[in-house]
Amino acid sequence: MPSTSTPVPASLPAPARSAPAPRTLHKGQQTRAAILEAALGLASHMGLEGLSIGALAELMQMSKSGVFAHFGSREELQISVIREYHARFEEEVFFPAIREPRGLPRLAALFERWVRRVSVELDSGCIYISGAVEFDDRPGPVRDALAAMVRAWHAALSRAIHGAIAAGHLRDDTDAEQMLFELHGMILALHHDARFLRNSGVLERARTGFERVVREHAVLPAAAATPETRAPRPAASRGNGRRG
């Protein structure tokens, strides 16, 4: 974003020149964050293609030029939403899970938190999933940004699977990429059956699927169902696959 500050004569003392900058930057950051919050809401319900400078300007009661000044283009707005969504996904799923012990406990926590994240998005939508449908055959910066975020998450899951192998929780001959493929497939099925088909009980089906995959590759199959290798589940998440 181009600077809108007025040039200051070089004769002014340094403190006087630099003092206004933090206030201006802080206000600009607050406005941009508010626009981004609104954009995330729109994208969750209408998809990334539903985003436009005009729609956001109307929602924020701002001029189009005011919104444009913070993002520069619709494409940059879409990419910013993808990055913000990924940052929030990391805060809710990745960072808490990696505090768990390395190995199967960490992998179980990653999957459980992923399931919980999907469960609260059933009434809106997952930008990773909806974005993949919108941009699967549309090359360009938006698709590249979205694919990069998904690959980053896959890489984190792959490291957790390899960590479980190294810790002796999963067999040495475990195909990490196949396991990753199956875990991601469970999440896609969960999203589809809960959001599109409106089926109940899908959260537990996803968890059961995870436990079966772990048992198939576990050094000690019985360990897959023990508290030590399973992320704790909130009582409210048991039962139906949909909220409310």
C-alpha positions as CSV (number, residue, x, y, z in Angstrom):
1,M,0.0,0.0,0.0
2,P,1.5,3.4,-1.0
3,S,2.4,5.7,1.9
4,T,0.0,8.6,2.4
5,S,2.1,10.5,5.0
6,T,3.2,14.0,4.2
7,P,7.0,14.5,3.6
8,V,8.6,16.1,6.6
9,P,11.4,18.6,6.3
10,A,14.8,17.2,7.2
11,S,15.4,20.0,9.7
12,L,12.8,18.7,12.1
13,P,14.1,16.7,15.1
14,A,14.0,12.9,14.7
15,P,11.4,12.3,17.5
16,A,9.0,14.8,15.9
17,R,9.3,13.1,12.5
18,S,8.8,9.6,13.7
19,A,6.1,10.1,16.3
20,P,3.0,10.2,14.1
21,A,4.0,7.0,12.2
22,P,3.0,4.4,14.8
23,R,-0.5,5.9,15.3
24,T,-1.1,6.0,11.5
25,L,0.1,2.5,11.1
26,H,-1.9,1.2,14.0
27,K,-5.1,2.7,12.7
28,G,-4.5,1.3,9.2
29,Q,-3.8,-2.1,10.6
30,Q,-7.1,-2.0,12.6
31,T,-9.1,-1.0,9.5
32,R,-7.4,-3.7,7.4
33,A,-8.1,-6.3,10.1
34,A,-11.8,-5.3,10.2
35,I,-12.1,-5.6,6.4
36,L,-10.3,-9.0,6.5
37,E,-12.7,-10.2,9.2
38,A,-15.7,-9.3,7.1
39,A,-14.0,-10.8,4.0
40,L,-13.5,-14.1,5.8
41,G,-17.2,-14.2,6.7
42,L,-18.2,-13.6,3.1
43,A,-15.7,-16.2,1.8
44,S,-16.9,-18.8,4.3
45,H,-20.5,-18.5,3.1
46,M,-20.1,-17.5,-0.6
47,G,-16.7,-18.8,-1.5
48,L,-13.6,-16.9,-2.5
49,E,-15.3,-16.1,-5.8
50,G,-18.0,-14.3,-3.9
51,L,-15.5,-11.7,-2.6
52,S,-15.4,-8.4,-4.3
53,I,-14.2,-4.9,-3.4
54,G,-17.7,-3.5,-3.9
55,A,-19.4,-6.1,-1.6
56,L,-16.9,-5.5,1.1
57,A,-17.2,-1.7,0.8
58,E,-21.0,-1.9,1.2
59,L,-20.7,-4.3,4.1
60,M,-18.1,-2.1,5.9
61,Q,-19.9,1.1,4.9
62,M,-16.7,2.3,3.2
63,S,-15.9,3.7,-0.2
64,K,-14.6,1.2,-2.8
65,S,-11.4,3.3,-2.9
66,G,-11.0,2.9,0.9
67,V,-11.1,-0.9,0.6
68,F,-9.0,-0.9,-2.5
69,A,-6.3,1.1,-0.7
70,H,-5.8,-1.8,1.8
71,F,-5.7,-4.6,-0.7
72,G,-5.0,-3.1,-4.2
73,S,-7.0,-5.7,-6.1
74,R,-9.6,-8.4,-5.8
75,E,-6.9,-11.1,-6.3
76,E,-4.8,-9.7,-3.4
77,L,-7.9,-9.6,-1.2
78,Q,-8.6,-13.3,-2.0
79,I,-5.0,-14.2,-1.2
80,S,-5.1,-12.2,2.0
81,V,-8.2,-14.1,3.1
82,I,-6.5,-17.5,2.3
83,R,-3.5,-16.5,4.4
84,E,-5.6,-15.3,7.3
85,Y,-7.7,-18.5,7.2
86,H,-4.5,-20.5,7.3
87,A,-3.2,-18.5,10.3
88,R,-6.4,-19.1,12.2
89,F,-6.3,-22.8,11.3
90,E,-2.8,-23.1,12.7
91,E,-3.8,-21.3,15.9
92,E,-6.7,-23.7,16.5
93,V,-5.3,-26.9,15.1
94,F,-1.6,-27.1,14.6
95,F,0.0,-25.1,17.5
96,P,-2.1,-26.7,20.3
97,A,-1.5,-30.2,18.9
98,I,2.3,-30.0,18.7
99,R,2.4,-29.4,22.4
100,E,1.5,-33.1,22.7
101,P,4.3,-35.7,23.1
102,R,5.9,-36.6,19.8
103,G,4.5,-39.7,18.2
104,L,1.0,-41.1,18.2
105,P,-0.3,-38.6,20.8
106,R,0.6,-35.7,18.6
107,L,-0.8,-37.3,15.5
108,A,-4.1,-38.1,17.3
109,A,-4.3,-34.5,18.6
110,L,-3.8,-33.1,15.1
111,F,-6.6,-35.2,13.7
112,E,-8.9,-34.6,16.6
113,R,-8.5,-30.8,16.4
114,W,-8.9,-31.0,12.6
115,V,-12.3,-32.8,13.2
116,R,-13.3,-30.2,15.7
117,R,-12.4,-27.4,13.3
118,V,-14.5,-29.0,10.6
119,S,-17.4,-29.5,13.0
120,V,-17.7,-25.7,13.7
121,E,-17.5,-24.9,10.0
122,L,-20.5,-27.1,9.0
123,D,-22.8,-24.1,9.0
124,S,-20.5,-22.0,7.0
125,G,-17.8,-23.8,5.0
126,C,-14.2,-24.7,4.8
127,I,-12.2,-22.4,2.6
128,Y,-9.7,-25.2,1.9
129,I,-12.4,-27.4,0.5
130,S,-14.6,-24.8,-1.2
131,G,-11.5,-23.1,-2.6
132,A,-10.3,-26.4,-4.1
133,V,-13.6,-26.8,-6.0
134,E,-13.5,-23.2,-7.2
135,F,-9.8,-23.1,-8.3
136,D,-8.9,-26.7,-9.1
137,D,-8.8,-25.9,-12.8
138,R,-7.9,-22.2,-12.7
139,P,-4.2,-21.6,-12.6
140,G,-3.0,-18.4,-11.1
141,P,-1.8,-16.7,-7.8
142,V,-5.0,-17.4,-5.9
143,R,-4.8,-21.1,-6.7
144,D,-1.1,-21.2,-5.9
145,A,-1.7,-19.5,-2.5
146,L,-4.4,-21.9,-1.6
147,A,-2.5,-25.0,-2.7
148,A,0.6,-23.8,-0.8
149,M,-1.4,-23.5,2.5
150,V,-2.9,-27.0,2.0
151,R,0.5,-28.5,1.2
152,A,1.9,-26.9,4.4
153,W,-0.8,-28.6,6.4
154,H,-0.1,-31.9,4.7
155,A,3.6,-31.5,5.4
156,A,2.8,-31.0,9.1
157,L,0.7,-34.2,9.2
158,S,3.3,-36.1,7.3
159,R,5.9,-35.1,9.9
160,A,3.6,-36.2,12.7
161,I,3.2,-39.6,11.0
162,H,6.9,-40.0,10.5
163,G,7.4,-39.0,14.1
164,A,5.0,-41.7,15.2
165,I,7.1,-44.2,13.2
166,A,10.3,-42.9,14.7
167,A,8.9,-43.1,18.2
168,G,8.0,-46.8,17.7
169,H,4.3,-46.2,17.8
170,L,3.7,-47.2,14.2
171,R,5.5,-49.9,12.3
172,D,8.6,-49.1,10.3
173,D,6.9,-50.3,7.1
174,T,4.0,-47.8,7.5
175,D,3.4,-45.9,4.2
176,A,3.2,-42.4,5.6
177,E,1.8,-40.9,2.3
178,Q,-1.0,-43.5,2.2
179,M,-1.9,-42.8,5.7
180,L,-2.0,-39.1,5.0
181,F,-4.2,-39.7,2.0
182,E,-6.6,-41.7,4.1
183,L,-6.8,-39.2,6.9
184,H,-7.5,-36.4,4.5
185,G,-10.1,-38.5,2.8
186,M,-11.9,-39.0,6.1
187,I,-12.1,-35.2,6.6
188,L,-13.5,-34.7,3.1
189,A,-16.1,-37.4,3.7
190,L,-17.0,-35.8,7.0
191,H,-17.5,-32.4,5.4
192,H,-19.5,-33.9,2.5
193,D,-21.8,-36.1,4.6
194,A,-22.4,-33.6,7.4
195,R,-22.7,-30.4,5.3
196,F,-24.3,-31.7,2.0
197,L,-26.1,-34.9,3.1
198,R,-26.9,-33.6,6.6
199,N,-26.1,-37.1,8.0
200,S,-25.8,-37.4,11.8
201,G,-23.0,-39.2,13.7
202,V,-20.3,-38.3,11.1
203,L,-17.9,-36.9,13.7
204,E,-17.7,-40.3,15.4
205,R,-17.4,-42.0,12.1
206,A,-14.3,-39.9,11.3
207,R,-12.8,-40.7,14.7
208,T,-13.5,-44.4,14.2
209,G,-11.8,-44.3,10.8
210,F,-8.7,-42.7,12.4
211,E,-8.6,-45.4,15.1
212,R,-8.9,-48.2,12.5
213,V,-6.0,-46.7,10.4
214,V,-3.8,-46.4,13.5
215,R,-4.6,-50.0,14.5
216,E,-3.7,-51.3,11.1
217,H,-0.2,-49.8,11.4
218,A,0.4,-49.7,15.2
219,V,3.3,-51.7,16.7
220,L,0.9,-52.6,19.5
221,P,-2.6,-52.5,17.9
222,A,-4.4,-52.2,21.3
223,A,-2.6,-49.0,22.0
224,A,-4.7,-47.2,19.4
225,A,-7.7,-47.1,21.7
226,T,-5.9,-46.1,24.9
227,P,-6.2,-42.6,26.5
228,E,-2.4,-42.1,26.1
229,T,-2.7,-42.1,22.3
230,R,-6.0,-40.3,21.8
231,A,-6.6,-36.6,22.0
232,P,-9.2,-35.7,24.7
233,R,-12.6,-35.0,23.3
234,P,-15.0,-32.5,24.6
235,A,-18.3,-34.0,25.9
236,A,-20.3,-31.7,23.6
237,S,-18.7,-33.1,20.5
238,R,-19.9,-36.7,21.0
239,G,-23.0,-38.0,19.3
240,N,-24.5,-36.1,16.3
241,G,-22.2,-34.9,13.5
242,R,-23.9,-31.4,13.4
243,R,-23.9,-28.6,15.9
244,G,-27.1,-27.4,17.6
